[in-house]
Amino acid sequence: MLDAAAAVFVASGVEAPIRDIAARAGVGTATIYRHFPTRADLIIAVYRHQVEACAEAGPALLESGATPYAALRQWISLFVDFLVTKHGLAAVLRSDNAGFDTLHAYFLDRLVPVCGRLLDAATSSGEICSGVPPHELMRGVGNLCIGAESDPHYDARRMVDLLIAGLRRPR
């Protein structure tokens, strides 16, 4: 259900009809409401689900990637997808500042260490320059993603690719 909700939110925004989410998930609307009594409950669950998927991807990519730098690039790409595709999510979550602060802290607690581990591995392998704090990198990526949904001519992924390419150690 969470994957279906995320896909519908990407396509139609967080105000999409619950029936669209239910149809995509192959369940009835009552099932959605039984698990998520309010839209905010569903939005928060989707957000947490996406954060967890991004957090779990880091170690898996590091283990299976051709190089630590390749794993870092792949993870940053997933992170960009997460940032760019959460149409309206932040605005809805900000309506409850305490709840938003809690989710933002959760986001940082789960993702900054993953980014740090990937950066450390790429630094240790000699692929990137040292001294890039993970929170700074993630904030830079986030800033490059701002406006992606409101300007069809802006390619956030391309800009982030340039940023990540700039981490490479000269050969």
Secondary structure, DSSP 8 states (H G I E B T S, - for coil): -HHHHHHHHHHH-TTS-HHHHHHHHTS-HHHHHHH-SSHHHHHHHHHHHHHHHHHHHHHHHHHHSSSHHHHHHHHHHHHHHHHHT-TTHHHHHHTSHHHHHHHHHHHHHHHHHHHHHHHHHHHHTTSB-S---HHHHHHHHHHHHTTTTT-TT--HHHHHHHHHHTTB---
